[in-house]
Amino acid sequence: DNVHLLHEQGFHFAAITACARDVDTWEGRWKNINDVFGYGVFDTLHCVGLAEPKAGYLARYRPTYWVEDKMKHAVDGANAGHKSFLVNYKHNQKYHDERITRVDHWGDIVHHIRLDNPVL
């Protein structure tokens, strides 16, 4: 619901995911994104290799919001000028970076975006 709310407010979404880079994997991920969020919410999907940084793809976009579950990719986002949100999971609890905003769910993300954009 929160992703749809942001989409209705004019936000565009691009997914950058660490996974295999073959066509079958891309098609499966694209189908999953559209099954979960609906067709037309996400504009594009980029698949980086499992151990590759996301920095190159993040640099393609003007600074905006970036949602991540791995600290190293959240840092890539912050380094590219994005406001990075790190979704709290057990695997990332030990990492800290003052540029990264920790969140528990999409409701938290929307709250922070509204603080930046009071007209939403």
HELIX and SHEET records of a PDB file:
HELIX    1   1 ASN A    2  GLU A    8  1                                   7    
HELIX    2   2 VAL A   23  PHE A   37  1                                  15    
HELIX    3   3 ALA A   55  LEU A   58  1                                   4    
HELIX    4   4 MET A   71  ASN A   79  1                                   9    
HELIX    5   5 LYS A   90  ASN A   92  5                                   3    
HELIX    6   6 TRP A  106  ASP A  116  1                                  11    
SHEET    1   A 2 PHE A  13  ALA A  18  0                                        
SHEET    2   A 2 PHE A  42  VAL A  48  1                                        
SHEET    1   B 3 TYR A  65  GLU A  68  0                                        
SHEET    2   B 3 LYS A  83  VAL A  87  1                                        
SHEET    3   B 3 ILE A 100  VAL A 103  1                                        
END                                                                             
